[in-house]
Amino acid sequence: MKRFLITTADETNWRTDLPILFLGEWCKLYSRKHIWGKLDYEVLPYHWDDRAKLYNDYRYVSQIYEKYLNIVSKKLNDIHEVSYPVQYWRIIIGEWLHFFIEILYDRYSSILYAANTDRIADTWISAAPDWRLIPKDFAAFSKYFISDDYNHYLYSYIIKSIGKIPFQVKTAKHTTEVRNNQEIKKHSSINIFKYIIKQYPFLIPGILNKIIFVASYLQTKDLRKLLFSLGQAPNPYTPKYLDIDYQPDPGMRKSIALDESDDRFESLLNNILFEQIPTVHMEGYAKMHDRALASFPKHPDLIYTANAFSSDEGFKLWAAYNVVNRGTKLIIGQHGGHYGSGLWSTTEDHEINISNNFFTWGWRLNGNTKTVPMPSGSLAGLKRRVKYNPKGEILWVSMSLPRYFYFFYSVPIGSQVINYIQEQERFAKAVSQDVRDLLLLRLYHNDYGWDQEKRWLEIDSNLKIYHGTKSMTQQLQHSRMLISTYNSTTYLESFAANFPTIIFWNPKHWELRDAAKPFFNELHQAGILHYTPESAAAKVNEIYQDPKAWWQQPEIQNTKNNFCDQFAKTSDDWMKEWKKALKSISSK
């Protein structure tokens, strides 16, 4: 039976008088179950449910990225009449280019998969191009790629381009914010104190302002001490978001032609790439470049950041300019989990590639001298700050991910997030009633449309769900144990705090690299890491009355400490180690 293809959860593009084929689970908002639950529908299997194919496609698309980074670099040099090397543009536009190519490849693969079923009678697409859906910068793009209307636009573009699916063009009603042609200026009241603080970094003598920290993830007092030890003035510099909003110039963008390709995906990419490049890198580049150099400290020898390289467009322009023109060293510090342990991650690849050195939390990438194992400054002191509460609750921390795939890393993606949610439900059913009474579920702050709280309330209305604003480490002060359910920062922080922790996840969706497997195998053998929710629940049922007694056993502590040396390294002398490393790098 042929069906009407629905690509997103935007119901204005649904036709409900025909049998339906949903492209993926992302189309079915749980809060709209009363609508789609009454329809005659099927859901297309996700093309990356074959995780071996997913890993192979990651490697393939990584090669495409490198090819197109060179192409885009040359084109941007021509457009802006400059002659910067590829590394300059890698720092500035590389993360957007990574994400965009990977997102487009996923949407293309889904549509091709649907077309090859030969089961589609019709679908509705939006008109293209739509200049309202060009992001001004990476921050805007991050909002676009999780939205239904932007994804419907991409699916529409692909459907029209490949010509394998019957379609009708339907005028779209966008909910994504539409730009205007005016530069946005944010005014605030100005007083003398604010003015002095703003100008202070630029009044520091050059010799005392050579090593710059931006978005360091270090505590203020620690950063101040570190700067003093390096012979630098205390610098309250914080990143400035330089907001320049230019409307796209369709004529200029359409005039940029890329060579034809025999590869079907590359042909699609050639047609849409310069339509979609953020305006900050095209129409707004010259003004943003000048503003960035005027707004950031001058003549740094070394720049350190934990995450300003991502969404801070001014920082990227300033850092790239100094790296290629002055030989400034760019150091990026690990700012969370999954690094060094996940089997694949394009953000990890990108951060290492744009930096002179990448400070890890203990691990080293084989054959890559850029990775420098260092004790974590952001994890430092957690053991002193986090206090165990033997009468406290059991803090259960869950995660959420966008309904639409957004970049390659070894986590559940797309429809697979449903499997993750079901695994959490299995854990709740498997714990004893006494344990369930102690559970406090901490949901991720962005639900991404999965309606997790609504699901939980329908399963168990008595389950306690946290709605406060405290950080996870602050919540540990009121807890006796942590339940971590994904490979990210959560359990690394609790390990650094030496706090009783149980971890569980599905190894089919959280693949590990070979170098990390021995350390995770030790966690598994010690009963800290579990690969089914039932196994984790059984362990919690066993130890919940006095989890600290279990945690303090020598074999458990030895396993945890051995793991931390690789993935959550801390030291009472971390500042001395950082000082030595930073001085060595800046002097080269």
Protein Blocks (a to p, Z undefined) as FASTA:
>chain_A
ZZdddfbfclklccfkbccddfbfklmcfklmmmmmmpccdddddfklpmmlmmmmmmmm
mmmmmmmmmmmmmmmmmmnopabdfklmmmmmmmmmmmmmmmmmmmmmmmmmmmmnopaf
bdcddddddfklccfblklmmmmmmpmklmmmmmmmmmmmnopaccdddddddfbdcddf
bdcdddddddfklmmmmmmmmmpcfklmmbccehklpafklmmmmmmmnopacdfbdcdd
ddddddddfklmmmpccdddfbfklmmmmmmmmmmgcfklmmmmmmmmmmmmmmpcehif
bdcdfklmmmmmklmmmmmmmmmmnopacddddfbehiokambdfklmmmmmmpmbdcde
hiacehiakbccdddfklgoklmmpccdfkbccddddddddfbdfbdcdddehjlmmmmm
mmmmmmmmmpcfklmmmpccdddfblnlnommmmmmmmommbccdfbfbdfklmmmmccb
dcdfbdcfklmmmmmnopacdddddfklmccdfklmmmmmmmmmnomaccbfklmmmmmm
mmmmmmmlmmmpmklmmmmmmmmmmmmcccfklmmmmmmmmmmmmmZZ
